[in-house]
C-alpha cells in the first residue's frame, strides 16, 4: 500500500517514525507530504499493523547489497 497520489509506501513511512520521534509533522516534512496524507497512512497502519510489521521485518531480514 502506498500513500495515495504520492507513491510512498506506507511501510517506509512507518519505518521512519522512530527517526522523527513519532512526530507526524516531522514525518510529513521528511517525505514532503501533506500532514493529512501522513495521518491517513498512520491510520492505515493501525488498521493493518500485522501486514505492515511483517513487511518491515522482512526488510530488516534482507541482507544488505554488496557493492
N, C-alpha and C positions, 0 to 999 in steps of 0.2 A: 504494500500500500504506500502510495506517495501522497504528499501534500498536494491537493487538487490545484492545478494551474501553475505549480512551481517545480514539479519533478524531483522534489527532495524526499527520499524515503523516510517514512515515519521512524523506522529503527535507527536511522542516522541521527535524527533529532533527539530521540530518547537516549541514545548512547552519549550524546554531548551534554545532557542535562547536568551531570555532576561537575563538569568543567566550568559551568556558569553558575555554580552554587544554587542550582534548582530555581533559577530566576527566569521566568518566561520572557520578560522584556529583553534580557541579555541574550537569550537563545534566539529571539526574533532578530536582533541586531547581528548576531554571529552568522546567521544564514540569510540575511537580507530578506526577511519575510515579514508580512504584517503580523502583529500580535494575535489577531483573530485566527490566522492560519495556524500559528503555533498552538494556541489554545485548543483548536479543533483537533490537531494532531495528538496532543496530550490526552484529550478526551477519548480519541480512538484507541490510544494505547491503554488507557484504563479499562476500556471495554474488551480489549483483545490482548491483555497482558501476557498470557501464555504464548501466544503466537509470536509476539514481538520479542519477548525474552528468549524464546527459542532461537530466533534469528541472531540476536546479539550473542548468545552462547556459541552458536555455530561459527560466527565471525571470529570470536575470540579463540576458538579452537583451530582455526586455519593457520597453517604455518606462514610466516612472512615470506614474501617473494625475495629470492636472492637476485642480486644484480650482478 
